Each structure stands twice: as structure tokens, then as C-alpha cells.
Amino acid sequence: MAFFLAMSEGQEHVPFALAGTGTLNTLVLALLSFIADLKPSTVIFAMEEPEIALPPHTQRRIADYLLKETTQAFITSHSPFVIERFEPRQTLLLSRDANGTW
């Protein structure tokens, strides 16, 4: 099975896998969001660095969606645009000591 998409009107359809990392990340999130909307109380989002290849406004929208529409979300991120959306009490900084323990 192959998926093709066009990024704008009049553009040729390209294979899904060739659309670009940012587009793929956004489309996967859109599909997962659609599934989550079907059963909102049973979904936990876990995302590793959702900011990869996404512009700042999209990163903020993803963080806002997770805060408003999900019951639980676990996110790892280095992006200030994602981190700024969370209150300090919602943020946990993990680090290891010289022995490799948390």
C-alpha cells in the first residue's frame, strides 16, 4: 500500500515517504489526534522531541493541543517553544550523576 499527497493545490502528488520530515511528523500527529478524539479518556500521548523539523508556530500548536485535549502527555524536548507552554510544576528535568544513576 502506498500513500500519496499534494502539499498545495496544483502540486503533483508525491509519495508520503518523500514529503519531508516535518510534514511526516505533523501528519502522524494528525492521525494520532484523530484516533485520540474517538476515545479521549483512554489515550496517553508520549512524544520524543516533537519539534524535529517543525517551525516554532507548529511546535507551539502541538504543545497547546497536548495540554488542552489529552488527559496525559509525556514529552521529551529541547525546544524552548515547546517547553514555554508548560508550567514549571508540569516540567521534570531528568539528569544523571557521574555514576549514571538518576
C-alpha positions in Angstrom: 0.0 0.0 0.0 1.3 3.5 -0.9 0.1 6.9 0.2 0.5 10.0 -2.0 -0.2 13.6 -1.1 0.0 17.1 -2.5 1.2 19.9 -0.3 -0.8 22.6 -2.1 -3.4 22.9 -4.9 -2.0 22.2 -8.3 1.1 20.4 -7.0 1.9 16.9 -8.2 1.2 14.1 -5.7 4.3 12.7 -4.1 4.8 9.5 -2.1 4.1 10.1 1.5 7.7 9.0 2.5 9.2 11.7 0.3 7.2 14.6 1.8 9.8 15.7 4.3 10.4 15.1 8.0 8.4 18.0 9.3 5.4 17.1 7.1 5.6 13.5 8.1 5.7 14.3 11.8 2.7 16.6 11.5 0.7 14.1 9.5 1.4 11.3 12.0 0.4 13.6 14.9 -2.8 14.5 13.0 -3.6 10.8 12.5 -2.9 10.0 16.2 -5.0 13.1 17.2 -7.9 11.8 15.1 -7.7 8.4 16.9 -7.4 10.1 20.3 -10.6 12.1 19.6 -12.5 8.9 19.2 -11.7 7.8 22.7 -10.4 10.9 24.6 -10.3 9.4 28.1 -8.2 6.4 27.1 -5.3 7.9 25.3 -1.9 8.8 26.7 0.4 10.7 24.4 4.1 10.0 24.6 6.3 12.0 22.1 10.0 12.2 21.8 11.1 15.6 20.6 8.0 16.7 18.6 9.9 19.8 17.4 12.2 17.9 15.0 11.9 19.6 11.6 8.9 21.7 12.6 8.7 25.5 12.7 8.2 27.3 16.0 4.4 28.0 15.5 3.7 24.4 14.8 5.7 23.3 17.9 3.6 25.6 20.0 0.3 24.3 18.5 1.3 20.7 19.2 2.1 21.6 22.8 -1.2 23.5 23.1 -3.1 20.6 21.7 -1.5 18.2 24.2 -2.3 20.4 27.1 -5.9 21.1 26.1 -7.0 17.9 24.5 -5.3 15.0 26.3 -5.6 13.6 29.8 -1.9 12.7 30.0 1.1 13.5 27.8 4.8 12.6 28.2 7.1 14.7 26.1 10.9 14.9 25.8 12.0 18.1 24.2 14.9 20.6 23.9 12.8 23.2 22.2 12.1 26.4 24.1 8.9 26.8 22.0 7.5 23.5 23.4 8.8 24.0 27.0 7.4 27.5 27.3 3.9 26.2 27.0 4.2 24.1 30.2 4.1 25.4 33.8 7.2 24.8 35.9 5.2 22.4 38.1 4.4 20.3 34.9 8.1 20.0 34.0 10.5 17.5 35.3 14.2 17.7 34.5 16.0 14.4 34.4 19.7 14.1 34.7 22.3 11.5 35.6 25.2 11.8 38.1 28.8 10.6 37.3 27.7 7.0 38.2 24.9 7.0 35.6 22.1 7.0 38.2 19.1 9.4 38.2 
